Amino acid sequence: MTDTAHPLSPQDCLVALMIAVSASDENLRTAELVKIDSTVNLLPIFAEYDADRVKSMASLVFDLFEQEDGLDTLFGLIRDNLPTRLFETAYAMACDVAAADGTLNESELRLLEEIRYELDIDRLHAAAIERGARARHLPA
């Protein structure tokens, strides 16, 4: 998938993290996949991103999730390839995917907690990001 000659782009890291949140409960819901797709298609950070790479990022995440230390490996890849200035962006995207289907299950909450820790997201900033995601995904 990736090697030292072809590191992940920052956009690959964002996509991989969104997919990881969706896959955390072993049930990729349509609303979550639509959120990932719309994020990649609409946000300026993905303007030059090849949307076909989403499939390869999904394969990477699924392969890593089958390994004992796969989540640690994923976080290592993200820390190595995602600029620090995008850590809060990554967390916001992860929260949006988690909230997209209107429910947050225990595995998604645990993964979001791990993301906060791994990306060193300040608790107050995390709370604001989480509240924004909740507000954007409230049912009518």
Helices and strands as residue ranges (DSSP letters): H 10-23, H 30-42, G 44-46, H 53-65, H 70-81, G 84-86, H 87-99, H 106-118, H 123-136
